């Protein structure tokens, strides 16, 4: 997964969560989990690698 694909997953989950009621943070987290769960294991691992790289870069 490249960085553009990573951000596409994030933005799609945000869009999905926007129509949900309740806590926006929880809605986003649920939408992200649902979106990733619908993919292959390899995609989830690649998403995690991108997340770890970005998270490490800001800390």
Secondary structure by P-SEA (a helix, b strand, c coil): ccaaaaaaaaaaaaaaaccccccaaaaaaaaaaaaaaaccaaaaaaaaaaaaaaaaaac
